[in-house]
Structures are given as C-alpha cells and as structure tokens.
Amino acid sequence: MDKPTKGAPVREWARRFMERKGARKKGTVIAGAAVIVLLTVVFAYTEVSRTGYKVSINGTPIGIVKEQQMAMEVMDRLDDEMLAEDEGLVLTADLQVEKVKIDKTKDNLLDEASLERELRKNIELRKKAITLCIDGSPVVSVIGMDKAQNLLERVKEAFMPEKQEVTVTQVSIKEKVDLLDNPVEPEEIMDPEDAYKYLLNGTTESKVYTVSRGDSLWGISQKHNISVEDLERANPGVDPKRLQIGQQLNMIVPKPFLTVVTEEIASLKESIPYETEYKESSEFYKGESIVRVAGKYGEREIKARITRENGIETGREILEEKVVKQPVTRMVAIGTKPPPPRQGTGTFAYPARGRITSGFGRRWGKNHNGIDIALPTGTPVKAADGGTVTFSGRQGTYGYLVIIDHGAGYSSYYGHNSKNLVSKGDKVHKGQTIALSGNTGRTTGPHLHFEVRKFGVPVNPINYLKE
Ligand SMILES: [Zn+2]
C-alpha cells in the first residue's frame, strides 16, 4: 500500500486516498453507494517553516499535528481496521486538515495516539444497505439490492390469489416504494426474514395462543380483548368452527405497510337469489300466511374481473354470465277470509279426526269425563268452538292440557298434548290449531282426551259435536 511521500501535493494525496478506497471495495461495492469521508485540505498558510496542520472533524477543531501525513495515516488505519471487520462498513466524518502557522508558546501539538483517540470518538460507523421507503418514509433496511427486491416480490406473492380457476392479470403495489441505496446505522439493518414479517404485519412482535379444551374463537377474543374479525384476519385458513386442541393461533392483527393490488380473471359459480311473490287467498283467515312453494336458489356461471387489495375484494366486473339453473320463486299466500268470531257459537266441531277409543261415562268402574280420540303424536288439535283460553300447561293425569271457555257456561278440555300452542288469555276461533296431540300424563298410548263441560260438569261431547 503506497503512502504519500513527504511533500507530495496534498490534493493529489487526497485523490489517491479516495481512489484506493474505491479500488479496494470494487466487487463488494453496491452501485451508487457513497463513501462519505470528505477530505478537504485547505491551504491557509504557505510558509514552510513552523507550520502545522489543524485537524477538524465535522467542523470542530480537535488539534494541530506537525505532519499532515499523520492525520491521513491514522484515518487510513481506522479505515483498514473497519474494513477488516466488515466490508460493508462505511466511515462517516467530515475530516478537514488546514495548514496553519504554529505559535509555539500557545499551541500544543497532538501526538499520534491522541489524534487517533479523537478520531475514534468522532467517527460514525455506517453500513451499506438498501432502505425501503414507503411513500417517502424509510421503513426497513436490508443488505443488498437483490434482497430488497426479493422482499417486495415476497410481499406481492403473499397476497396473490391461489385458486386454480383464476388468472392473475395484474399485480402492483399501491404505495410509492423507493429503494434507497444509502449507508445506515448498523442496528437499523434487519434480517430479510424479519423485514418480510415486519412489512406484512406492521410489527416483528409475535404472539401465539395455543387452543385448549372448550375454547371458541369468541371466547378467546373476549379473553384477549381482540375482535373475532381481527382474529380471523390474523389466522386466514383457520376454520373458526373447527378449532383443534393444541392448534396455534396468531394473536397479532396484521397491519401491512404495503397494499398489494391484484387483478384477476376468475370463472365462478354463483347462486342466484330467489324472489318472493305474495298472493292473497280467501282460503286462509286474515293474518295467516302460508308458504305454498319454497324458494330455491338458482345458479350461474360467471367470468369476472376481480380486483383485490391485500386479498380483499374491492371491485368486480362481470364479463360473461350464463344461468345454469333458474331460481324458483317463493310463493306465499296471504289469508283474506274474515276470521270466525273468537267466542262460542254454541255448536262444537271435532277437535281432530280419529278413531274414538273410549267413550264418555263409566269405564272400568270409574267415570270417564270425555272421549279419547287415537291420534299420532304431533297431530294438530283444533278448538271445538271459539272462546278464551283459561288454562294452558301441565296438569296431573291430563299431561299438557288446554282449557277453553266458550261463554254461556260451556268449556272444553284437550289433554295429553305433546305441545300447547296457545297461552292463557288468548282468544281463539273455532277450528284454530291450539295444540299438537301427544302422550303426556296418564295414558296407554298417544291420543287426545276431549271433554265438554257445562257449568263445570262434564257432559257427553258426542251430544254437542255437530260437525
Ligand atoms: Zn280420556
């Protein structure tokens, strides 16, 4: 390594100093990287005798040396030392050497050791790196342009649609991204893997929850103060209804720095919703409605241009459409028939049609207060006449029982139901379904026990059933 000879013009030396630096780094130097050691030599004084060199770093004088060469040698040594450590390191300091006249009575000359100590104190170490700037703000720095570009590719890939029936036609990043080739403080440099996670999640923090017995997404969200939607977003591909014990959930909600915009052409099958048509019908009472035809979804095949931002659909343009199956319109009949009076008409209708298995009167030495009609469980039981429900609930041997007061001293009983459909106080009309038959209470099989009472005294229903 050639050092400048004594008396060689300082400018020439500086030029060679810089040249040598460049030459040594060839091969590892990233294009455009700057060596920021600025060397300025100022000729302030031309007299040769009793001259020295004032050394300043970043504008602050640190002392005077006898030989300008010494400053260069020390600087050079530091430079070598640093490069031996790491080829990517860059010294940054504005070193100024100024020729001055020495006043021996006042000025103390710096020896080499003191000069080196001062230089070490003031020099800053930087490392060559590529900094990803997003909309003008530096976000991550990595070593190597290839690594930086790869990082962007990986982020794009992370949001690429994966389905086979999809053709991706465009991928771009919404934000303005600049790759800045500039030395940075070494601790700012990230490992490419960390940088990738950081760009995707907005943080390098990771927090994992292990699913244990009885956990639900909702329960976990409550315990950890994170919404279910966020949990789903943090765990794409996890089926919230099928959490497995021991499964690991990511608890960090991703806030990507970049927005990847994709455009895809997709062939999809879609369901077509059905319409509902209402039609008035005198078959049913006012206030009633009956579904005559159940609606069915249709199906269509579409070709669409879908745009997404970070995987979330933001726009859809249908390019082609083919209906595979027409939807079936749901048909609902709305009753118009005036309802019968909700009071006694004086005549009774059969509450249900079935075989009468037991009549009114004495039976096995006991009084039977009504008639038994054999019915499969779940058969609608209808009010024998209009009136007001005075009881609906469970009552001893009757099981589920409904009692209706018809006025004029008449009431009717409906026992052994599987389910009562009316409540105490309800006004019911003749023929209205009030319960579903069953086998509750004391029975030997599913049937309806039906009673008619006059002023509380059971009478033979057969004498009152007209219809
Ligand atoms: Zn009975």
Residues whose N, C-alpha, C, O or C-beta is under 5 A from the ligand:
A	BS01	ZN	I371 D372 H449
